[in-house]
Amino acid sequence: MADFASDGQEESRPLHDTQQEKEREREAILDVPVKITAVVGDVKMPVRDLVRLGRGAVVPLNRKLGSSIDIYANDRLIARGEITIIEDDNIAVTMTEIMSSSAST
């Protein structure tokens, strides 16, 4: 962060004054909500076909049964995984591959 000295010259000082300040800022970031999305597959279709869909329609996706699914954090690919059944017949995702930061850009 820059300050101006009494002579009008810009002075530099560190962004974080103390280790405690760094830790407080880190803790604040950890509470920021992130939207996690698990994508089973997708398909592109013309609007003409979309408006014809009705109850019971089957829409083929671009993935095979048992294929890994893509996991996104705020629309950024972060991992791949498998669908898992947990208690009370709820579904979850087991992460099988974590993307490197360069792969998700």
Secondary structure, DSSP 8 states (H G I E B T S, - for coil): -EEE-TTS-EEE--S-SSHHHHHHHHHHHHTS---EEEE-------HHHHHH--TT-----SS-TT--EEEEETTEEEEEEEEEEEGGGEEEEEEEEE--TTTT-
